[in-house]
């Protein structure tokens, strides 16, 4: 998706989301406000209608009570009841009273037995109403019978009754009046600001509509309703939104008038109540759509002004990425994009300069690599060859096309000191050396060196290998000289041992059998020196022969279970006298729970003798500690002295041929010995599957040498 389109979409999305959120918020807020206002208005209508309803009932009660208390009415009624006279006069009086009050449609008089004596409705005269509540309760006090369905008149009625008493206070009859419900309906039908669909009506406790409703214009009192609003009203539960008797959603407020056992309801259709909101919603949609279209138009103009220089910059960077670093950046705007283009132009110039310098350095490096007398092969982190110098193919006697990763791997495996595969050197990121590789009548030495960079991640520095280098050296001449030297030492040692043994034997015979003849001290001392030096020379020749056998793997080492505790104690006993002469104590920390080790008993004796003797030789006074322990299927032996220690400079020469711990072959002075002891020990230990090393050493404090052998599992 192009950036221009993205900008337009982002702007349009923001506007649409904002418009939708604003519209919804305004709609909800407006709806809540309208609903609150409508509820308040309906509440006021309910209050108004309740007052009108109460005034209507109270006015009719007072009027009926007023008639009953008139002197003339009471006089005529008394004569009617006692003598049966004045009936016409009373009837005329009641009809006259009925003319002045349109809220009552019938006035009638009952005797004490419940018989209607006189009524403005002649059809009711002579009928008995002794079981009616308005008669029973009307004999005692003024009584209002709530709205009920009257069988005698066939519709909803409400009757007010009052007792008729003579001058002595005795009840002589009941005077009653039926209320005109149609007048009450007209009061309820007045909308009082409820709009076109608003209405108020009364429902009694039997769910019967008492007053006129909108859907029943032909008459009243013929319908029973069971809407949620009426149900809530009769149950005393509040609620404003429900479906009315026409199954139309309305907003309604209701009030239960307990005294009259009637529910007063005020309703308005939701469609009319919320019509302003619907208009507002339509207007909001139109305005929002207009805003969106206008925003998209402006967004396209804005997007074009932003995207055009970016597209130019993109085209320039594409050319630079293809290697054309001389590309001219053609963006010249006075904004952040212009600043970016300027910085990019500056960066390109620097990159061009760095690239030129890098090419020069690369040319120098390649020239140096090609001038090396050694083979040089550079690998990436996927072990793929990416560079090799010219002399490599001369050393390997191979065409360049044949020098590949597989060929190098096979070449390294030919090393006579092949300890770990090159893959493991890669994984461990360490320098590895592979010696004595025989290849096409040559002897090669290969050094593996990783190329590692440091990377900081999550406050930790991690080393990452980005490749590695193989240095290939042709050591054929050196190896030939070494073999010639070794053969010379072997032959010379073998040839020297016989005459040296004879010299030693003759010197011993002179000292033993011709002691009296050799009385001169100087001559006696000369014989003793011959004896000592012949012993030392024989020891040296034996070491030379031993090295030759070990290097040629002619030692026939045994690999049997051995008791290191026993061998160690034997060696210590043998060297105890020499140690005591130098006031050195040898302490052996015997491990009685030690398992057996695997090795050659005589050679282990030789190694322990060499290490402990070295410790004695280089310790003036103090102690030597020997300890043995089990570690991970190996038995570890450590010899610690309090001698002169080894300098850091000489540590690197340890375990090399003809090297001694305190000196090296280049600085050796009066130090006696061949420098083969540690070298022989190393060869023997490694041939038995173990390892030997200098664990620690400090000058004038002491040293610790350790070696391991496989344990019996």
TORMAR-260200 format. One record per residue (C-alpha): residue number from 1; z, x, y. Coordinates in nm, 2 decimals. Layout:
BEGIN
NUM,Z,X,Y
...
This chain:
BEGIN
1,0.00,0.00,0.00
2,-0.10,0.14,0.34
3,0.16,0.21,0.60
4,0.00,-0.03,0.84
5,0.04,-0.32,0.59
6,0.39,-0.21,0.52
7,0.49,-0.22,0.88
8,0.34,-0.57,0.93
9,0.51,-0.69,0.61
10,0.84,-0.55,0.71
11,0.83,-0.70,1.06
12,0.71,-1.04,0.92
13,0.98,-1.03,0.65
14,1.25,-0.96,0.91
15,1.12,-1.24,1.13
16,1.09,-1.49,0.84
17,1.43,-1.41,0.71
18,1.58,-1.43,1.06
19,1.40,-1.76,1.12
20,1.51,-1.91,0.79
21,1.87,-1.80,0.83
22,1.88,-1.92,1.19
23,1.71,-2.25,1.10
24,1.94,-2.31,0.80
25,2.25,-2.22,1.01
26,2.14,-2.45,1.29
27,2.05,-2.73,1.05
28,2.39,-2.71,0.87
29,2.58,-2.68,1.20
30,2.39,-2.97,1.36
31,2.43,-3.18,1.05
32,2.80,-3.12,1.05
33,2.82,-3.21,1.42
34,2.62,-3.53,1.38
35,2.83,-3.62,1.07
36,3.15,-3.56,1.26
37,3.03,-3.77,1.56
38,2.91,-4.05,1.33
39,3.24,-4.06,1.14
40,3.42,-4.07,1.47
41,3.20,-4.36,1.59
42,3.24,-4.55,1.27
43,3.62,-4.50,1.29
44,3.61,-4.65,1.64
45,3.40,-4.94,1.51
46,3.64,-5.00,1.23
47,3.93,-5.01,1.48
48,3.74,-5.25,1.70
49,3.64,-5.48,1.42
50,4.00,-5.48,1.28
51,4.13,-5.59,1.62
52,3.86,-5.86,1.65
53,3.95,-5.97,1.29
54,4.32,-5.98,1.37
55,4.26,-6.16,1.70
56,4.04,-6.42,1.53
57,4.30,-6.50,1.26
58,4.59,-6.50,1.50
59,4.41,-6.73,1.75
60,4.34,-6.99,1.47
61,4.70,-6.97,1.35
62,4.83,-7.03,1.70
63,4.59,-7.32,1.76
64,4.68,-7.50,1.44
65,5.05,-7.44,1.51
66,5.00,-7.58,1.86
67,4.84,-7.90,1.73
68,5.12,-7.94,1.48
69,5.39,-7.91,1.75
70,5.23,-8.17,1.99
71,5.45,-8.47,2.05
72,5.18,-8.73,2.02
73,5.05,-8.58,1.70
74,5.40,-8.57,1.55
75,5.46,-8.93,1.66
76,5.14,-9.07,1.51
77,5.19,-8.87,1.19
78,5.55,-9.00,1.15
79,5.43,-9.36,1.18
80,5.15,-9.29,0.94
81,5.38,-9.15,0.68
82,5.66,-9.41,0.72
83,5.46,-9.72,0.80
84,5.10,-9.64,0.71
85,4.99,-9.69,1.07
86,4.81,-9.49,1.33
87,4.56,-9.34,1.08
88,4.26,-9.40,1.30
89,4.44,-9.25,1.60
90,4.53,-8.93,1.41
91,4.18,-8.90,1.27
92,4.03,-8.94,1.62
93,4.28,-8.69,1.76
94,4.19,-8.43,1.49
95,3.82,-8.47,1.54
96,3.88,-8.42,1.91
97,4.08,-8.10,1.85
98,3.81,-7.97,1.62
99,3.55,-8.00,1.90
100,3.74,-7.76,2.11
101,3.77,-7.48,1.84
102,3.46,-7.36,1.67
103,3.65,-7.12,1.45
104,3.78,-7.41,1.23
105,3.56,-7.64,1.04
106,3.82,-7.88,0.89
107,4.17,-8.01,0.98
108,4.37,-8.22,0.74
109,4.72,-8.36,0.67
110,4.90,-8.37,0.33
111,5.20,-8.57,0.24
112,5.49,-8.42,0.06
113,5.32,-8.48,-0.28
114,5.01,-8.28,-0.19
115,4.79,-8.58,-0.12
116,4.54,-8.54,0.17
117,4.62,-8.84,0.40
118,4.38,-8.76,0.68
119,4.09,-8.50,0.71
120,3.81,-8.44,0.95
121,3.60,-8.43,0.62
122,3.64,-8.79,0.50
123,3.53,-8.68,0.15
124,3.85,-8.48,0.11
125,4.09,-8.78,0.19
126,4.29,-8.91,-0.11
127,4.26,-8.58,-0.31
128,4.57,-8.40,-0.43
129,4.62,-8.03,-0.35
130,4.97,-8.00,-0.48
131,4.90,-7.68,-0.67
132,4.73,-7.50,-0.38
133,4.93,-7.20,-0.23
134,4.86,-7.33,0.12
135,5.04,-7.66,0.03
136,5.33,-7.50,-0.17
137,5.40,-7.23,0.09
138,5.30,-7.45,0.38
139,5.60,-7.69,0.32
140,5.83,-7.41,0.40
141,5.68,-7.19,0.68
142,5.36,-7.12,0.85
143,5.13,-6.98,0.58
144,4.79,-6.80,0.58
145,4.61,-6.81,0.25
146,4.39,-6.51,0.22
147,4.02,-6.54,0.16
148,3.95,-6.71,-0.17
149,3.67,-6.90,-0.34
150,3.74,-7.28,-0.28
151,3.62,-7.50,-0.57
152,3.65,-7.82,-0.36
153,3.41,-7.69,-0.09
154,3.22,-7.44,-0.31
155,3.24,-7.13,-0.09
156,3.48,-6.86,0.04
157,3.76,-7.01,0.24
158,4.07,-6.92,0.42
159,4.34,-7.18,0.51
160,4.63,-7.18,0.76
161,4.91,-7.43,0.69
162,5.23,-7.53,0.87
163,5.52,-7.77,0.77
164,5.55,-8.11,0.95
165,5.92,-8.20,1.02
166,6.08,-8.51,1.17
167,6.34,-8.51,1.44
168,6.61,-8.44,1.19
169,6.42,-8.13,1.07
170,6.31,-8.28,0.74
171,5.97,-8.19,0.61
172,5.76,-8.50,0.59
173,5.42,-8.33,0.53
174,5.19,-8.03,0.57
175,4.92,-7.98,0.84
176,4.64,-7.74,0.75
177,4.31,-7.60,0.89
178,4.02,-7.43,0.71
179,3.87,-7.13,0.90
180,3.50,-7.11,0.98
181,3.39,-6.79,0.80
182,3.05,-6.80,0.97
183,3.21,-6.74,1.30
184,3.39,-6.44,1.15
185,3.05,-6.32,1.01
186,2.91,-6.33,1.36
187,3.19,-6.11,1.48
188,3.13,-5.86,1.20
189,2.75,-5.87,1.25
190,2.78,-5.74,1.61
191,2.65,-5.38,1.56
192,2.86,-5.22,1.84
193,2.63,-4.92,1.87
194,2.56,-4.88,1.50
195,2.18,-4.87,1.55
196,1.92,-5.05,1.35
197,2.07,-5.00,1.01
198,2.44,-5.01,1.09
199,2.66,-5.31,0.98
200,3.02,-5.41,0.92
201,3.14,-5.66,0.67
202,3.45,-5.78,0.47
203,3.51,-5.76,0.10
204,3.81,-5.92,-0.08
205,4.00,-5.77,-0.36
206,3.77,-5.94,-0.61
207,3.47,-5.74,-0.48
208,3.33,-6.06,-0.32
209,3.16,-6.03,0.01
210,3.34,-6.24,0.26
211,3.12,-6.21,0.57
212,2.74,-6.21,0.62
213,2.55,-5.89,0.51
214,2.21,-5.77,0.62
215,2.03,-5.84,0.29
216,2.16,-6.20,0.26
217,2.03,-6.38,0.56
218,2.02,-6.72,0.39
219,2.39,-6.76,0.35
220,2.71,-6.59,0.26
221,2.97,-6.56,-0.01
222,2.72,-6.55,-0.29
223,2.73,-6.18,-0.38
224,2.97,-5.94,-0.54
225,2.93,-5.57,-0.49
226,3.06,-5.27,-0.68
227,2.95,-4.97,-0.46
228,3.14,-4.64,-0.46
229,3.25,-4.71,-0.11
230,3.41,-5.05,-0.20
231,3.56,-4.90,-0.52
232,3.72,-4.62,-0.31
233,3.85,-4.87,-0.05
234,4.01,-5.09,-0.31
235,4.16,-4.78,-0.47
236,4.28,-4.63,-0.14
237,4.05,-4.33,-0.17
238,3.87,-4.18,0.13
239,3.49,-4.11,0.12
240,3.20,-4.11,0.36
241,2.87,-4.05,0.17
242,2.77,-4.29,-0.10
243,2.51,-4.55,-0.20
244,2.55,-4.90,-0.06
245,2.48,-5.24,-0.22
246,2.11,-5.19,-0.17
247,2.12,-4.86,-0.35
248,2.05,-4.68,-0.02
249,2.24,-4.36,0.08
250,2.47,-4.44,0.37
251,2.75,-4.29,0.57
252,3.05,-4.53,0.56
253,3.40,-4.57,0.68
254,3.63,-4.83,0.52
255,3.99,-4.96,0.57
256,4.21,-5.16,0.34
257,4.40,-5.43,0.53
258,4.69,-5.49,0.29
259,4.84,-5.79,0.47
260,4.51,-5.99,0.43
261,4.41,-5.82,0.10
262,4.07,-5.74,0.24
263,3.85,-5.43,0.29
264,3.68,-5.37,0.62
265,3.36,-5.16,0.59
266,3.14,-5.00,0.85
267,2.82,-4.83,0.73
268,2.50,-4.68,0.86
269,2.20,-4.55,0.66
270,2.19,-4.17,0.63
271,1.82,-4.17,0.72
272,1.89,-4.32,1.06
273,2.21,-4.12,1.11
274,2.04,-3.79,1.04
275,1.70,-3.87,1.20
276,1.78,-3.64,1.50
277,1.84,-3.36,1.25
278,1.52,-3.42,1.07
279,1.33,-3.41,1.40
280,1.52,-3.09,1.49
281,1.43,-2.94,1.15
282,1.06,-3.03,1.20
283,1.06,-2.87,1.54
284,1.24,-2.56,1.40
285,0.98,-2.52,1.13
286,0.70,-2.55,1.39
287,0.86,-2.30,1.62
288,0.94,-2.06,1.33
289,0.58,-2.07,1.20
290,0.46,-2.01,1.56
291,0.70,-1.72,1.59
292,0.59,-1.57,1.26
293,0.22,-1.59,1.35
294,0.29,-1.44,1.69
295,0.51,-1.16,1.53
296,0.24,-1.08,1.28
297,-0.02,-1.05,1.56
298,0.21,-0.82,1.76
299,0.31,-0.64,1.44
300,-0.05,-0.56,1.36
301,-0.10,-0.41,1.71
302,0.23,-0.21,1.67
303,0.14,-0.10,1.32
304,-0.20,0.02,1.43
305,-0.04,0.23,1.71
306,0.20,0.38,1.45
307,-0.03,0.42,1.15
308,-0.33,0.57,1.33
309,-0.17,0.91,1.42
310,0.01,0.91,1.08
311,-0.32,0.87,0.90
312,-0.47,1.15,1.11
313,-0.17,1.37,1.02
314,-0.21,1.27,0.65
315,-0.58,1.38,0.66
316,-0.48,1.71,0.82
317,-0.21,1.77,0.56
318,-0.45,1.69,0.28
319,-0.69,1.96,0.40
320,-0.39,2.20,0.43
321,-0.28,2.11,0.08
322,-0.63,2.21,-0.04
323,-0.57,2.56,0.10
324,-0.73,2.53,0.44
325,-0.44,2.66,0.64
326,-0.65,2.70,0.95
327,-0.68,2.32,0.99
328,-0.62,2.20,1.35
329,-0.37,1.92,1.38
330,-0.54,1.65,1.59
331,-0.25,1.42,1.68
332,-0.14,1.43,2.04
333,0.10,1.14,2.10
334,0.41,1.15,2.32
335,0.65,1.02,2.06
336,0.83,1.12,1.75
337,0.51,1.13,1.55
338,0.36,1.37,1.82
339,0.67,1.59,1.78
340,0.63,1.58,1.40
341,0.27,1.68,1.44
342,0.37,1.97,1.67
343,0.64,2.09,1.43
344,0.40,2.05,1.14
345,0.14,2.26,1.33
346,0.40,2.52,1.39
347,0.51,2.51,1.03
348,0.14,2.55,0.92
349,0.11,2.86,1.13
350,0.42,3.01,0.98
351,0.31,2.91,0.63
352,-0.03,3.08,0.70
353,0.15,3.39,0.80
354,0.39,3.38,0.50
355,0.09,3.32,0.27
356,-0.08,3.63,0.40
357,0.23,3.83,0.36
358,0.28,3.69,0.01
359,-0.07,3.78,-0.09
360,-0.02,4.13,0.04
361,0.31,4.16,-0.15
362,0.15,4.02,-0.46
363,-0.13,4.27,-0.44
364,0.13,4.55,-0.40
365,0.34,4.42,-0.69
366,0.03,4.39,-0.92
367,-0.07,4.74,-0.82
368,0.28,4.86,-0.91
369,0.28,4.67,-1.24
370,-0.06,4.80,-1.34
371,0.05,5.16,-1.25
372,0.35,5.14,-1.48
373,0.33,5.36,-1.79
374,0.50,5.07,-1.98
375,0.36,4.74,-2.10
376,0.45,4.45,-1.88
377,0.43,4.08,-1.98
378,0.55,3.80,-1.76
379,0.64,3.46,-1.91
380,0.72,3.13,-1.74
381,1.01,2.91,-1.84
382,0.79,2.75,-2.11
383,0.74,3.09,-2.28
384,0.37,3.10,-2.17
385,0.22,3.43,-2.07
386,0.12,3.42,-1.70
387,0.07,3.80,-1.63
388,0.03,4.12,-1.82
389,-0.07,4.47,-1.70
390,-0.37,4.67,-1.82
391,-0.17,4.93,-2.02
392,-0.02,4.65,-2.25
393,-0.35,4.62,-2.45
394,-0.36,5.01,-2.48
395,-0.01,5.02,-2.62
396,-0.06,4.73,-2.85
397,-0.42,4.84,-2.95
398,-0.53,4.48,-2.91
399,-0.79,4.30,-2.71
400,-0.65,4.10,-2.42
401,-0.75,3.77,-2.58
402,-0.54,3.85,-2.89
403,-0.22,3.91,-2.69
404,-0.05,3.57,-2.69
405,0.29,3.42,-2.74
406,0.27,3.40,-3.12
407,0.16,3.76,-3.15
408,0.45,3.88,-2.93
409,0.70,3.67,-3.13
410,0.58,3.82,-3.46
411,0.58,4.17,-3.30
412,0.95,4.14,-3.21
413,1.04,4.02,-3.56
414,0.92,4.36,-3.69
415,1.21,4.53,-3.51
416,1.45,4.72,-3.74
417,1.73,4.62,-3.51
418,1.62,4.25,-3.49
419,1.96,4.08,-3.45
420,1.86,3.75,-3.28
421,1.52,3.58,-3.22
422,1.37,3.59,-2.88
423,1.43,3.22,-2.85
424,1.80,3.28,-2.85
425,1.77,3.55,-2.58
426,1.60,3.28,-2.37
427,1.87,3.02,-2.44
428,2.15,3.27,-2.37
429,1.97,3.41,-2.06
430,2.07,3.77,-2.15
431,1.90,4.11,-2.17
432,1.79,4.19,-2.53
433,1.66,4.52,-2.67
434,1.44,4.54,-2.98
435,1.40,4.89,-3.12
436,1.19,5.07,-3.39
437,0.91,4.82,-3.40
438,0.64,4.97,-3.62
439,0.30,4.85,-3.51
440,-0.04,5.01,-3.60
441,0.09,5.36,-3.66
442,0.31,5.33,-3.35
443,0.68,5.29,-3.29
444,0.76,5.05,-3.00
445,1.06,4.94,-2.81
446,1.07,4.60,-2.63
447,1.32,4.50,-2.36
448,1.36,4.13,-2.28
449,1.49,4.05,-1.93
450,1.54,3.70,-1.80
451,1.45,3.60,-1.44
452,1.74,3.38,-1.32
453,1.80,3.21,-0.99
454,2.12,3.04,-0.87
455,2.12,2.67,-0.79
456,2.41,2.48,-0.63
457,2.46,2.13,-0.76
458,2.77,1.91,-0.71
459,2.98,2.20,-0.57
460,2.89,2.41,-0.88
461,2.66,2.71,-0.90
462,2.43,2.69,-1.20
463,2.20,2.97,-1.32
464,1.85,2.85,-1.40
465,1.60,3.07,-1.58
466,1.25,3.04,-1.43
467,1.09,3.29,-1.66
468,1.13,3.63,-1.83
469,0.98,3.97,-1.86
470,0.90,4.18,-2.16
471,0.88,4.56,-2.11
472,0.69,4.74,-2.40
473,0.74,5.11,-2.44
474,0.55,5.34,-2.68
475,0.83,5.55,-2.83
476,0.62,5.70,-3.11
477,0.67,6.06,-2.98
478,1.04,6.02,-2.91
479,1.09,5.85,-3.26
480,0.90,6.13,-3.42
481,1.11,6.40,-3.25
482,1.43,6.20,-3.34
483,1.32,6.18,-3.71
484,1.24,6.55,-3.71
485,1.58,6.63,-3.56
486,1.76,6.41,-3.81
487,1.56,6.57,-4.10
488,1.65,6.91,-3.96
489,2.02,6.82,-3.94
490,2.01,6.68,-4.29
491,1.84,6.99,-4.43
492,2.05,7.23,-4.23
493,2.37,7.05,-4.32
494,2.28,7.05,-4.69
495,2.18,7.42,-4.69
496,2.49,7.52,-4.48
497,2.74,7.33,-4.70
498,2.70,7.56,-5.00
499,2.75,7.90,-4.82
500,3.03,7.75,-4.61
501,3.21,7.63,-4.92
502,3.17,7.98,-5.06
503,3.31,8.14,-4.74
504,3.60,7.90,-4.74
505,3.68,7.97,-5.10
506,3.66,8.35,-5.06
507,3.88,8.33,-4.75
508,4.14,8.14,-4.95
509,4.12,8.39,-5.23
510,4.17,8.68,-4.99
511,4.48,8.51,-4.84
512,4.62,8.42,-5.18
513,4.55,8.72,-5.41
514,4.52,9.01,-5.17
515,4.80,8.93,-4.93
516,4.97,9.26,-4.99
517,4.65,9.46,-4.94
518,4.58,9.27,-4.61
519,4.89,9.38,-4.42
520,4.73,9.43,-4.09
521,4.81,9.13,-3.86
522,4.48,9.13,-3.70
523,4.30,9.13,-4.03
524,4.53,8.85,-4.16
525,4.46,8.64,-3.85
526,4.09,8.69,-3.90
527,4.11,8.57,-4.26
528,4.31,8.26,-4.14
529,4.05,8.19,-3.87
530,3.76,8.22,-4.12
531,3.95,7.97,-4.34
532,4.01,7.72,-4.05
533,3.66,7.74,-3.90
534,3.49,7.71,-4.24
535,3.69,7.39,-4.30
536,3.58,7.26,-3.96
537,3.21,7.36,-4.02
538,3.22,7.19,-4.36
539,3.36,6.87,-4.19
540,3.08,6.88,-3.93
541,2.81,6.93,-4.20
542,2.96,6.64,-4.40
543,2.94,6.42,-4.09
544,2.58,6.52,-4.03
545,2.49,6.43,-4.40
546,2.69,6.11,-4.37
547,2.50,6.00,-4.07
548,2.17,6.08,-4.24
549,2.26,5.87,-4.54
550,2.39,5.58,-4.34
551,2.08,5.57,-4.11
552,1.86,5.57,-4.42
553,2.08,5.30,-4.59
554,2.17,5.53,-4.88
555,2.54,5.47,-4.87
556,2.56,5.19,-5.14
557,2.85,5.02,-4.97
558,3.08,4.80,-5.18
559,3.15,4.45,-5.06
560,3.47,4.35,-5.24
561,3.80,4.18,-5.14
562,4.03,4.45,-5.00
563,4.39,4.45,-4.87
564,4.38,4.58,-4.51
565,4.76,4.60,-4.50
566,4.77,4.84,-4.79
567,4.49,5.06,-4.66
568,4.64,5.07,-4.31
569,4.98,5.18,-4.44
570,4.82,5.45,-4.65
571,4.63,5.59,-4.35
572,4.94,5.58,-4.13
573,5.14,5.78,-4.39
574,4.86,6.04,-4.41
575,4.86,6.09,-4.03
576,5.23,6.05,-3.97
577,5.30,6.43,-3.99
578,5.03,6.51,-3.72
579,5.16,6.23,-3.50
580,5.52,6.35,-3.54
581,5.42,6.70,-3.43
582,5.31,6.54,-3.09
583,5.62,6.32,-3.08
584,5.40,6.01,-3.12
585,5.53,5.70,-3.31
586,5.29,5.49,-3.51
587,5.39,5.12,-3.52
588,5.23,4.89,-3.77
589,5.27,4.51,-3.71
590,5.21,4.40,-4.07
591,5.07,4.05,-4.13
592,5.21,3.94,-4.46
593,5.02,3.61,-4.46
594,4.69,3.79,-4.42
595,4.40,3.70,-4.65
596,4.18,3.97,-4.80
597,3.88,4.11,-4.61
598,3.53,4.19,-4.76
599,3.42,4.55,-4.74
600,3.42,4.90,-4.89
601,3.77,5.03,-4.94
602,3.69,5.40,-4.90
603,3.48,5.34,-4.59
604,3.75,5.13,-4.43
605,3.99,5.41,-4.50
606,3.75,5.65,-4.33
607,3.71,5.42,-4.02
608,4.09,5.36,-3.98
609,4.15,5.74,-4.02
610,3.89,5.81,-3.75
611,4.03,5.55,-3.50
612,4.40,5.64,-3.55
613,4.32,6.02,-3.54
614,4.13,5.97,-3.22
615,4.43,5.78,-3.07
616,4.66,6.07,-3.18
617,4.43,6.34,-3.04
618,4.41,6.17,-2.70
619,4.78,6.07,-2.66
620,5.02,6.34,-2.54
621,5.34,6.15,-2.60
622,5.41,5.78,-2.66
623,5.32,5.54,-2.93
624,5.02,5.39,-3.12
625,5.03,5.03,-3.23
626,4.82,4.88,-3.51
627,4.79,4.51,-3.56
628,4.59,4.29,-3.80
629,4.52,3.92,-3.75
630,4.28,3.64,-3.88
631,4.03,3.49,-3.64
632,3.75,3.24,-3.73
633,3.67,3.36,-4.08
634,3.71,3.72,-3.98
635,3.99,3.98,-4.00
636,4.05,4.16,-3.68
637,4.22,4.51,-3.66
638,4.33,4.66,-3.33
639,4.45,5.01,-3.26
640,4.62,5.05,-2.92
641,4.74,5.39,-2.78
642,4.92,5.50,-2.47
643,4.69,5.80,-2.42
644,4.47,5.92,-2.14
645,4.23,5.63,-2.15
646,3.85,5.62,-2.09
647,3.68,5.63,-1.75
648,3.44,5.36,-1.65
649,3.16,5.62,-1.64
650,3.21,5.72,-2.01
651,3.26,5.37,-2.15
652,2.88,5.31,-2.16
653,2.84,5.62,-2.39
654,3.08,5.50,-2.66
655,2.95,5.44,-3.01
656,2.64,5.65,-2.93
657,2.54,5.95,-3.14
658,2.69,6.28,-3.03
659,2.91,6.11,-2.77
660,3.29,6.13,-2.73
661,3.52,5.89,-2.56
662,3.65,6.13,-2.30
663,3.32,6.31,-2.24
664,2.95,6.27,-2.29
665,2.68,6.49,-2.41
666,2.60,6.60,-2.06
667,2.95,6.68,-1.95
668,3.11,6.81,-2.27
669,3.32,7.12,-2.22
670,3.59,7.24,-2.46
671,3.62,6.90,-2.64
672,3.60,6.96,-3.01
673,3.41,6.74,-3.26
674,3.06,6.63,-3.31
675,3.08,6.30,-3.13
676,2.97,6.12,-3.45
677,3.30,5.95,-3.55
678,3.26,5.63,-3.34
679,2.89,5.62,-3.41
680,2.95,5.64,-3.79
681,3.23,5.38,-3.77
682,2.99,5.14,-3.58
683,2.71,5.18,-3.84
684,2.95,5.12,-4.13
685,3.12,4.82,-3.97
686,2.79,4.66,-3.89
687,2.65,4.72,-4.24
688,2.96,4.55,-4.38
689,2.90,4.24,-4.16
690,3.15,4.32,-3.89
691,3.17,4.43,-3.53
692,3.35,4.71,-3.35
693,3.42,4.74,-2.97
694,3.64,4.88,-2.70
695,3.86,4.59,-2.61
696,4.02,4.75,-2.30
697,4.09,5.09,-2.15
698,4.25,5.22,-1.83
699,4.28,5.58,-1.74
700,4.63,5.73,-1.79
701,4.75,5.40,-1.94
702,4.58,5.38,-2.28
703,4.30,5.22,-2.48
704,4.25,4.95,-2.74
705,3.98,4.96,-3.01
706,3.91,4.66,-3.23
707,3.69,4.58,-3.53
708,3.63,4.28,-3.75
709,3.54,4.23,-4.11
710,3.45,3.91,-4.29
711,3.74,3.73,-4.45
712,3.75,3.59,-4.80
713,3.69,3.22,-4.76
